Structure formats: C-alpha cells, structure tokens
Amino acid sequence: MDIKLTDDQAQLQEIASKFMDKHCSFDFVRKMEKESDLGFCRDMWRQFAEMGWLGIMVPEKHDGMGMSLLDTVVLIRELGRHICPSPFLFTSVLAADVIAQVGSPEQQAELLPQIVAGEKIYAFAYQEYSRFFRPEHIKLEAKKSGDKYVLNGSKLFVEFADGADTLLVAARTGEANSQDGLTLLLVDRNSAGISTKHMPTMSRDRHYQVDFSNVEVPGSALLGELDKGWEALEPSLHKAVIAFCAYTNGAGFEMHGYATQYARERVQFGRPIGQMQTIQGYLAQMIMELYGADMLTMFSAFQIDKGRHARGYVAKAKAFSADTVGHVMDVSSQIFGGMGYMEEQDTTLYLRRGKQYQLALGGTEYWEDVIAEEIIDREPVVLT
Amino acid sequence: MDFDWSPEEIAFREEVREFIRTEMTDAVKGSIFIDTPARVEFVTKMARRGWLGMGFPEQYGGSPNPFPLAQFILNAELDRSGAPIIGKNVGTIASTIYHVASEEMKMEFLPMIFRNEGQWAITYTEPNAGTDLGSLQCRAIDMGDHFEVTGMKHYITSAHFCRWHWMALRTDPDAPKHKGISIFIVDHDTPGLSLSPMSTIGREGTTHRTNQVFFDKMKIPRSRLVGEVNKGFYYMMEALDYERFAILSFASRVRRYTKIVNWYKNADFNGERPINDPYTRRALARMAARVEVGTMLERMAICKAQYEVPAVEAAMNKAWGATIGDEFAQLALDLMGPFGGLWGGEHSPFGGGLADEHLMAGHARVAAGGVDTSKAIIARRLLGLPNALGKPELPQR
C-alpha cells in the first residue's frame, strides 16, 4: 500500500498546476462570471484539447489517453484549486464515459474523437424539480413516435446549457416514479422546441433551466438501451461525482491555504492571529477534513478503477467532501474577518462557491440515503 | 498510488487473525492494557513469535521486520478484536531506549521488553503537569552515584502491576522548564516508593484502576538515567509521536461502529423500527462517512510511516479518532431516547456498555496528548503557524 503519486501522475499534476497558475487567475474567473456569454473560455477549451486532457478517460482506440479515474482525479483537483470554470466534468468525464460504456460502436467511433478534439461540448440534463437526486423523481417525458422520440418537460441546473452542443438527457420512457423506465438520449442543443432560462447562482456560473416543448429527436439519439437509462448512467455518474469531489477538494485546499497564509501574517493584539489557539483549531480541523475528503475520494476512484462495488464509498466521499467544502469556505472566510466579505477580496470567489458545491450533484441528505442503503440495508461494509 | 494490501501483507494479517482465533479467550478481551495474568500470557505468546521486537536488531532481542507495515497490521487486528495491543512498552519505551540509551541499558532492557517480561508504567503526570508536561516539578536531586526523589505523581495507569517505571523527573530546577527534565528507569520495588489507588468512573466491575505514586527519599542509581541528563522532555515528545500512531489504531472504532449499526438494524421498540426512521438512517449514514474518514487518515499515517515518523499524520489520527469515538457514542445514545441513560438491566442496550463508552469517550479525547493538543501540533508543524502553547520546537533527529 502506498499513497504516493506515480511519476506520471506527479507530472500530470505539475503540468496542470503550471497551466492553471498561468491561465486561470482570479481576474480570469471574475471575467468568466461577469463578462462572458458562455461562462467559460473556448480558447482555454482548445488548449485543454491540445494537451490531451479532454480525452483523459477516452480509450486510446478513440484517440484518447485511456487513463484511469484516479489519474483524472489528480488532474481535476488542480482545476478545482483555481475554481476553473469549464464543461470538463460533464463532457470529458460523464459523457465520455457513458458513451464509452454503453454507446454503440458507431456512436463511440463518431462521438468520442469529437470530445477528444474539443469539437463537441456536453451538458448534463438530469435534475428536475426535486430536493433530491433520485432517478425516481425524473418526469421529463420522451414518447416514442415512429422512429423518433418527442420530449416534453423541464430540466433544471443544467450547467453550460447555452454553450453546449449536445444535452445528455435522462428522460422517462416507462414506468413512473421508478429507477426503471428511464432512457438516456443525446439531444442536439439546437433542436427546435428547446428554450433555456438562466438560473442565477451565488457563484455567478451558468446554470440553466431547459424547457422541452415537443422536441423531436431521431432514434439514433438513444444511448444504451431503452428504459435502462439509470443502469447505464449510474456507474458513469459515480465517476463524475468522484471527479467533482476532487475538484471541490482542490478548491478547499486552496482556500485553506489562503486563510493559513493570512493567519500567519495578520497581526492583532501584537501577534499574528495564527498564534491564537482558536484560529489554529479551526485551521487544523479543516485540514484534517480536507485530507480525509481527499483520501476518501482517491480511495473511491481506486476502487472504481479496480472494477469493484464502490457505491458506498462514492456516497461517503461525496457526502463528506461536500460538507467539507461548505465548511472550509465558510470558516476560512471568517478568518479574514470583515475583509472576507468584501467584493474586492478574491477569496470571496471561493466563499460564494462553497455552499453551492456542497449541494450540487445530490446534496448531502441524498448521498446519506445512499450510504444507508449500502450499510444498513445490505450487510455492514467490512472496512479493511 | 495503490490502496491495496500486498499479498505478503494480507498473508501476515491472516496469520495474526489465526493467532487471535486460537489464543483469544474471554479473559483476554476487554482492555488494551496488559493488566491480568491472562492478558500477560496472551502477549507473551505474541512475544514468542517475535512480534514485539519487529524492526529492532536481533542483538537486542528484536526480529527482522517482515515489511514496513507489519507492526501496524498486527496492532490493527489486535485492536479490532479487543485484545491487548503492542503499546507503550514497545512504542514508547523500547523505541526511546533504542534511540538514546547506553549500550548497557539497551542490552539489559530491550530483550526483556521484547520477551514481555515485566510490565511498565509511564510515570509522567503530576497535579500541576498534565498536558503541559514541561512544567513537572517532582525533583530528582543529583547525589553523585544516585538521584534522590521525594514527591508524587498521579494518574499512573499501570503502576499497580508494573515492574518498572519509565519516569520523568526534574533534574535542573534553574534551567528553562523544558531543559531540566530527565528520564529514569525505576524499579517498582525501590524503597521509598508507594501507591494509593484511584478509580475511573464506571459500573461496578468495569472500572479501571489508576494510581497515585509517592516517593519518600527514593534512591535511583545513576546507571538508570536514560540517555543524557536534562534531555528528557525531548525524549518524551518524540516518543509521543510514535505513541499516538502505534497505540491509537482506528480499527476498534470501526468495530464499535459496526456493532452499533447492527444493533439498530435489529432494534424494535414495540413495533417502531429505528431502521425505518429517515433521521436515524441519515444520522448513522453520516457517521459512517466520518468513520471511513478515520480509516483514511490512518492509511495516510501508515503510508507515511514507511518513509519517516508520521508526526503530523499521527496527530490527525489521534484527533480524528478520539473525536469520532465521542461523536458516535453520543449519537448511539441520542438515538435511543431515555434508554440511552440506562447503565445496565433488562432494557439497557449492550448491558450499559454504550453508556460506559460515552463516559470514557471524553477520556480518549484528553489521553495521550489530547485532541486540542494534537490540533496545535498540526497547526504548528504542518501549517507553519506560530507556537501557541509555549513549547519549544523539537530538534530534528
């Protein structure tokens, strides 16, 4: 057992870190928040493609790098450190993986190289009007009509829906209120009958409501089997969730670093505030949580890469990483005192994201329900 | 990065589990201390397999380390099964003797420790020196060929069955407080040494004895001074890094948590099943994630231990482990309504054992360098924050 990064991983981390330092400054993030139509930068996306990152998980036979989820975790943690806005998670992790796992040979041959080349961006249209993240709660209807599907309903929190080329839609084709009866469809973003509404968030990112009104999509849009959408999606979703945890852990580490630096330098009562045991206690507690979240995330990625049943680990990693990033962004901001809440203060970029990250991709309650299913309804997980 | 145990590690763990299945009796279970004849015998059997001296040179009675994580795997399995662990005798005392003591002292004591001959008490704490060990006052006056001691210590856990004390005493009252302490090995039968029992809280039959130890003109031969005079504080602090790691395996907490979940799975209060209650389910789930984080921090510490002393990781392990132990004892009782307060009897979950756990969870938070002390270590050594506790920085060995 060894938790040191491999040489390849260390190199990937270093390259990513240097790239982010150079290209993803606070000014860049603010610009993406306020001035960009898309909320991300197409030039940067092209550079991601040039470095091969967009195909990190895509099999080599489809032009990708064929690397593991653990490798991807190492990369995306660096993006998270710089809170880099990009459709990487849903394009290069979720969509790429689900296409690689359940797509037809024709779909794989056509779509995966497009992802690798940076030609197609995907958005994930899953969440509806529900507090939870359960597939049972999906109502958007896809009705088969001849060789086509007709979609009606609404999706919420679809990130980068306006900049995307393709929507990965989870639609109901069968039994209601069930994990069964869902179907995955790859829907052209420009199909007639699709309209979007921006959903303003604390992090000033680009989440959208996407309304589907009699949207017709061809039969070739079907990804995987009819009515087996959740079975197809869940394993890939777990990978995306773990990658997202790595992203938020990276953001948490970075924010914690800023707060620690400030605690060393800020003098009150004639001494650095970092000499006070209360401040030390906050910072020590948070770094423990961050290490724990990071280890649990990497451990889950490792289990997934080995092809093992990892649903319980994924749920624990998500629940804990989510609570950690929320806690770290809040308490770290408080260490800055009043300055931590000034618009001009760069750490507020992290503060505004903390709670939102915590609640994304299923809030903690949802994942706690999953943990309960894994440890209570099955035999208790034997930890080794 | 590889989170899997190697085949040799798995094989060794199986060997340990087989040993425990064969040798573990009810009389052995229930304490990490080697404080009853049955527990002494159990540990002696481990000693015969060479498990106490793993990683120490054979000339001192040690045995080759099969691989770096062997000692950890051994302790985790012992802890998981509720057996006495390879604790302070090896982790604190033998390690320090090996690093700093004279050749004569190494030859005299290390083989005995590795054979489990004679138990030890760590005799540090005084009424005015608990967390702040550097403030201890009990004097050892240099009389040339011996030191003379008059004074007292308290909370000395193993003193009533020990053969030796690993004792910290003040040898220079005029030096800065951290630079006037020395470590001695003191024979328990030394004239002038006497005990008075103290009892931890607990139900009848479950309490632990600890002790006050009094010294009246007790003489310690100069040959029993460990390492150099006035370096004792540094020896103690270095040993604590090992001890936090070696003694506090997280495995027992996983075992206890699993027991609690299983209890709730089967609980039925006149038809009301806690396991169908969403709050109960989520609270147990939330705790599962926090317990898992404990196993992760422990993994981090043991991986680091393959290369260097995992001082910071050990402090995290300690702080998180004790915090989680407290949290889930609280939670387990909170979810039981009034039954959580029972200390035995028909309706008492685990026969009062959970209430005991709650009462002693706070003790785990303060023992062996407490949670807040551990956080101060993390703040100083990992985060580079200024020293809040007034302790000197340790010399790098």
Interface residues (C-beta under 8 A of the other chain):
Chain A: M1 D2 I3 K4 L5 T6 Q9 L70 T260 A263 R264 R271 P272 G274 Q275 M276 Q277 I279 Q280 G281 L283 A284 Q285 I287 M288 E289 Y291 G292 A293 M295 L296 M298 F299 F302 Q303 K306 G312 Y313 A315 K316 A317 A319 F320 T364 E365 E368 D369 V370 I371 A372 I375 I376 P380 V381 V382 L383 T384
Chain B: M1 D2 F3 D4 W5 S6 E9 L69 V254 T258 V261 N262 Y264 K265 I275 P278 R281 R282 L284 A285 R286 A288 A289 R290 V291 E292 V293 G294 T295 M296 L297 R299 M300 I302 C303 Q306 M316 A319 W320 D372 S374 K375 A376 I378 A379 R380 L382 L383 G384 L385 P386 N387 A388 L389
